[in-house]
Amino acid sequence: MREVLVIGGGPVGLTLALLLAQQGTRVTVLEKDRAPETLLRAVSLDDECLRIWQSCGLEREIAPDWDGGPTGAVMCRYQNARGRDFLQLRQHESDLGYPCAVAVHQSHLNRTLRRAAERSPLIEMLGGHIVTAISQSDETAVVRGHSATGEPFALATPWVVGCDGAHSTVRRVLGIDAPGRTLAHPWLVADVRDEHQGESVEIRCVPGAATVTMPLPHGVRRVERMLPPNDPGNWIDDDRTVRDLLVPAWDGATDAEILHRMVFRFHARIAQRWRDGRVFLAGDAAHTSPPFAGQGMATGLRDAANLAFKLSGVCHGWLDEAVLSSYERERRPHQERINALALRLGSLMMPRSAAHAATMQGLLRTIRRIGPVRERIELRGPSLRPVYRDGFLIPRGRAGHYIPQPWVTTGGQRPRRFDALMGLRMTWVALGHRETPGRMPGDLLSTGDTVLVENRDFHDPGRRLQRALGEGSLVLVRPDRMIHTHISARQARRVQRRSLSWFSFPTLDASPSRASSA
């Protein structure tokens, strides 16, 4: 008996299925194609996404499919028409335990994720299944369609998640519109063979002719070229024309093997709603973003991490169904911010005129000389992260932020990533006072909670958790590594004296006792 049906077997759908299976939830994945796609897709991810795949148990498997370069190296250069840098972004390791931004090869990632899904006894993969209709009752959703050979099917399930891309069939059959913008200029996007790669992304910000080149893992380079607004792209199969257009971005395009090529129009759109009864939308089915912030796939993976534990908690009875209303409340504001950022970066990459380019580029070149401001611009990771102010959390302190992931030690064992110690459900972390063990009041606990006491269950040699959250504090961490509750040391002492009753928890889907009861 499937508990969740995921429609779409791309990175977001497969990641969602893997996260659900980690929680013990039985999943069926419907995909219209029989094999993983190899078309042009996302090439950039960040520390949050690598942490999500770590929680799927794939840290080692995906390692060959991403590359972040050495810490301190320039990972991205914004250049003027003469090839002069006016803005540089440098690599650094974030407090989540990974490089702040990495280049990925999505086709290889898709295969890695699919192999992992096929290994799981809780995931059923059904390729060649095309969805045509969805009906619902109070208890069940029924997904109907046909196989590639025309054989009809009808699958019943308590919950459905549409992860079927920007042209989502799920969104269409539910009658949900996705208002927003389509950018005027199409882009030529190509992957070419390049065994001798450079170290950084180069973005040439030229009015009417912007270009991007980016080395990827597995001997591939992404090359992109902005096109005139009315270019029909009917030359796409002509190698000579394609090469001539790509050479301004990367001169190696003259004779490199072209692996894939396509003309794209970019969109900034968000679905009017991300839920219809028992059906949810995630990833590009819920929102599309221009690629200029490198956040297209990343935002979909955040959706998957946010929704997976909530659906599992409801299926297994340790979360109330009301918690599902927090999915869109938490994720939509962040997606709106990412779309706005992508459009601003697009105006930087595609200046309206030479004067516009000179003004913006001169300003950024000046700002780079101001140390604190330069560091704020260059710290790419934290500026993109979601911070939840409303939803399944107690809005105090650092609640709604990710908990850091330092390397910690346990007993005499080798250092481990902190997430490896956390449970599959809710995890309480009691931080110590320097080297003194933390204290965990028993009346905060519920059946199913994991409890980690610093300097008893683990040691954080760099005291990164104490610096981020405060000595002696208590935090309740959700399975997506967001902090649900943050209780300072002073508040924790009051808990120890007076019990939990003084600490007012919101009545709507936020109480730890509801969130973590078996």
N, C-alpha and C positions, 0 to 999 in steps of 0.2 A: 504494500500500500504506500504509494508516494504521498509525501506530506507537502511538497512544494514542486511545482512544475515551472521550469525556467525555459523561456522561449528565446533562443539565440545562443549559439555556441562560440561566440567570440571571447576575447579576454575578460570582459565584464561578466558575461553569463557563466563562463567556466569558473572564474574566481568566486562568484556567488555560490555556485554549486559546491566547490571545494570547501568554502567556509561553512556552509550549511552541514556538509558531511562531517567536518571537524567537530561540530556540535552534536553529532549523532542523528541528524535529520536525513530522511530518505528523499532523494531528489531525482526527477527525470528531466533531462535536457533535450529539448527539441531543436534541431538545426536543419535548415533547408538543404544545405550542402552535405555531401557524404564525407568529404575530407576537409581538413583545415584549409582555410583560404590562404592564398599567397599574394594577394593584391597589395597595393600601396596602402599603408595605414600609418599609425602613430610612430614617432621615432624618439620621443622624449618622455621621461618619467622622473619621479623625484623620490626622496627618502620615504615618504609615507607609503608609496606603492610597494617598494621593496620590503618594507616592514609588514605590509598586508600579506605578501606572498610568503614571507617568513612564517607568519601565523598559519599558513596552509601547509607548512612543512617542506617548502620548496626552495629554501635559501641556497642550497648547493646546486640544485638542478638548474635554476635560472641564471646562475653566475656567469656562464659563457655567453648569455644573451644580452648582457648589458655592460657598459663601459663608462666609467666616470672620470678617468684620468687621475693624475696625482693631486693630492691636496696642495692648494696654493697656485696651481697652474691656471692660466686663462682658459676658461671653457667656452666662452662666447665673446665674439668681437662684433660690435656694431660699427660699420665703416661708412664714410662718405663716398661720394662718387669717384674720388681719386684713390680710394682704398686706404685712407687714413683712419685709424681708430678714434672714435669720439666717446665710446663707452666700452668697458670691459667687465665681464662677470667672471669671478674666480671661483674655483672649486673649494669646498670645505666640507668636512664631515659634520653632520648636524647632530643635535642632541638625541635624535631618534636612532642613531647608530649606523647611518649610511651616508654616502655622499648626497649633497643637497639636490643635485640634478645629474641624470645619466642619459646616455644615448642607448636606445634599444633597437633590436631587430624583431619586429612584431610577428613576422611569419614564423620565426624560430620559437618565439614565446608561445604562440598559439599551439604549436606542436607539443611543447613541453607541458603546457596546461592540459591539453587534451589527453596526453599519456597519463598524467596524474589522475584525471577524472576517470579514465577507463580502468585504472587499477583499483579505484575505490569500490568496495562492495555496496556502498550506499548510494552510488550514482549510476543511473541508467542513461546511456547515451543512445539517442535515436536520430540517426542522420537521414537525410532525404525526406523529411516531413515538412509539409507546407501548411501553415495555419490559415484557415479561411473564416472562422467564426468562433466567438466565445459567448457562452451563456452562463448565467449565475442563478443560484438560489441562496437561501439564508446560510446554508452549510457548505456548499460546494460550487466550484466553477468547473464547467465542461468546455474543453478546447477541442474543436473539430477542424478537420482538414483532410488532406490526402497525401499519400506517399508520392515519390517521384514516378512510380508506375501507375498512379491513378487510383490506388486502393484507398478507400476512405478510412478514417480513424476518428474515434471520440475518446478522449482521456479525461477522467474526473479527478479532481484534486481539491484540497481545501484552499490552497493559495497558488497564485500564478504571478510570475514576474516577467515582464516583457523586456528583454535585453537585445532586441532585434534591430538596433541601429537607427540611423537618422530617418530612414524611410519606413519606420516601424509599422508592420501590419497590425500589431496589437493596438497601437495608438489609433490607427485608422478605424479598426472595427469597433473600438470603444467610442468613436466620435469625438476624440480629444484633439483640439487644434494646438499648434505650436507657433504662436506669433513671434515676430522678431524681424531680423534683417538678413538680407542676402547681399554680400559685398559686390560692388560693381565690377571689380576686376577679377577675371578668372586667373588661375595659375597653372603653368606646366610643372608637373611634379614627376621626377624620374629617379629610379634607383639604378646605379651603374656599378660595374665591378671596379674596385680600387683596392689593390693589395698594399699599396704604399701610401698610407693615409696621414693626413695632418692631425694636429692635436686638438683643434678647436672648431666650433661653429663660426662661420663667417657670414654676416648678414650685411649686404651692400644696400644702403638706403638711398636709392636713386629715384627721383620723380618719374613715374611712368614705367620704370624698368628695374624694380627692386629684385634682388636675387638672394638665395640662401644656399649654402653648401655645408654639409654636415657628415663627418665620418661615422659609420655605424659598425657594430660588431660583424664578424664573419666576412670581412673583406668586401663590404658594400659601402657606397657613398650615396647619400640623398642629395639631389641637386634640384633647385626650384627656381622658376623664373616667372615674374609677374607679366601678364599679357594685357593687351588693350581691352577695354570693356566689351566690345562687340566681336571679339575674335571667336569664330565658331569652333576652332580646334580641329577642322576637317583634315588637317595635315598630319595628324598624330601618328600615322603609320609610315610617314616619310622620314627615314633615319637622318637624312641630310638636314632637313629643316629642324628636326628636334635637336640635333647636335649644334647647329648654328645658334639656336636660342639658348642652349645650356652653357656654351663656352664663356660668356661674360661672367657667369657664376663660378665656373671651374674650367680652366683651360684643358684639363685632362679629358673633358667630354669629347674632344675631337676624335679620339679613336678608342675610347673605353667601351666595353661591352655594355649595352643597354639591357638591363634585366626586366624592368617594368617602366611603363610611362602612362600618364593619364593627365587629362585636363580637369581641374577641380574648380568649383565655385564654393566659397566658404560662407557659412551661415552662423549667425548668433541668434539662436531661438531657444525658448523654454516652453515646455508643454503647460497648458493652462492648469492642469492638475496631474499629479503623479500617482493617483490612486483612483480606482473605480471599483468600489465594493471589495471583492477578494482579489483584484488584479492590481499590480503595481507596475510602474515604469522605472527603468534604471538605465544609466549610461546615455548613449546618444538617442535612445527612444524617448528619454525625458528631457534632454537638453543637448544642443550642439553649440560648439564654440569654435571661432577661428583658431588656427594653430599657432598664432603669434606668441602666446604665452606658454606653449608647450604643455597644455593641461587637458587636452581632449580625452585621452584614455585615463589620465589620473583622476579626473572628476568622477568618471564612471566606476573606477575601483573604490573610491571613497563611498559612493552609493552602495556598492556591494557590501563593504565592511559594515556600514551603518545598518543596512536592512537585514543582513544575514542573522545576526544574533537576536534581533527582535523577533523575526519570524520563528527561529528555533525556540526561543523562550516561550512564545505563545503556543507552538505545537506541543512542547513538552510540559507546559503548565507552570513554569517558573517566572513567566511574565504575563501580566494581564493584557488582553487584546487591545486595550486602550493605548498601550505604548506604541502601536503601529502608527498612530496619528502623529507621532513625533518625527517620523522619517522625513517627510517633506518639510516640516517646520524647521528642522535642523539643516537640511541639505540645500533648500532653495536659496536662502539668503547668500550662502557662500557661492553658489553657482552664478547668481546674479553679479556678484563681485568679480568672479573670474571672467565672465563675459565682458564686463565693462573694462577690465584690465586688458584683455585680449584686443579689444577695439582700440584702446589707447596705444598699445604697442604697435598695432597695425598702422595707426597714423604716423608713428615714428618711423616704421619701416617703409611706408609708402607716402612720403611727403607730397603735398598737393603741388608744390612748385619749388624752384630752386631757392627762392627767398624763404619759404617755409622751412625747407631743409636746413638752410644756413642758420636760421634763428634757433631751431630746436637743437641742432647738433652743437652749435656754439655754447648754448646754455648748459648742456650736459657735459661738454668738455671742461667748462668752468667749474661745475659742481664736483667733478672728479678730483679737483685740487683741494677740496675741503674734506679732510680725513673722516670725521664722524658721518658726514652726509654720504661720502663715497661708500663707507662700510654699510650704511643702511640700504643703499641701492644694490650693492653687490651681494648681500645676504638673501639670495633668491628664495631659499626654502621657507623660512618662517613667514615671509611676507605673503606667501601663497596659501598657507595653512588655514583650514577652517577653525573658527572659534565659535562655539555654540553658546548663545545667550538664552535660548529658550528650547525646551524639549525635555528629554529624559535625563534630567540632571537637577542638582540643587544650585541655583545661580549665585554662588558665593566663592570668593577666592579664585583658585585656578580651575574650578569646575568648567567644563566645556573646552579645555585645552588637552592636548596629548600629554600623557605622562612621558618623561624622558626614558630612554632605554640605554643606560650605561652597561658596561661590562662589570659583572659582579662575581664574587667568589662565594662558594658554599662549602664549608668545611675545608678539607684539604684538596678539593677538586680544582681542576683548571678553570680559568675565568669563563663565564657563560654570559650570553645576552640576557638581560633582565626579564624579557618577555617569556623566556623558556621556563621561568618559575611560576608564572601566573596561570590561574585556572581557566577552564573553558567557559565558566560563567562569570560571576562578579568576584573581584579580588580586592580584599582590604590590604593596604600597605601601611604599617605603623613604623614611622621613621624614628630613629634614635636621636639622642642629644650627643652629637659627636660620636664617641665610642660606646656610649651607654645604650643598651637595647631599648627599642621602642616599647610602648605599652598599648595593648589592644583591649578596650573595654568589652566584656563579654556580652553586654546587652545591646550592642550594635550588630551582633552576628545573627545570621539566619542559616538554616540548613542549605548546603550547596555552596556557601561562600568559601573561597580560598583565603587564607590569612598568611601574610608574609611580614615578619617582624625583623626590622633591620638589626644587625649585630647579634641576631639569634639564628635566623633562617638564611641570611645572606649578609655580605659585607660589600659596601660600595666604596672602594678605595679612594676614588676621587671626590666623594661626597656630592656627586652631581644631583642626586635626588634631594638631599637636604638643602642645597643651594637654591634649587628651583622651587621647592615646596615649603621649606621651613623646617628647622629642627623640631622633632617631637610631634610633627603633624600627622594626621590620619587622612588617608585618601581611599575612596572607593572607586575602583577602576572598572570600566565596562570592557566587554570582550573586544571592542574595536579600539581599545587603548585610550579612549577618551576618559577624562576624570569626571565621574558622576557627582561625587561629594568630596569637598576639601575642608577639613576641620583643622584649624590652627592648633598649635600647642596649648595656647591659653584656653581655647574652646574645649580641647580634649581633656584638660584637667577638670573642667566643669562637668563633662560627660562622666568622668570617673567618680565624681562626688555625687552627682544628682541623677544619674541614669539618662537615658535617651530622651525622656519626655520634654526637656527644655528645648531640644533642637527641632525647630518646626520644619517638617518636610511637606512640600506641596502635596495636595491630595490627588492631583492628576498624574498618574502613571510614573511617579518618581520615587516612591518609598523603597528604600533598600530591602525592607522586610518582604515586600511584594516582589521586588526585583530578583531576589535570590533564594526564595523559598523552594524547597525541592518539589 
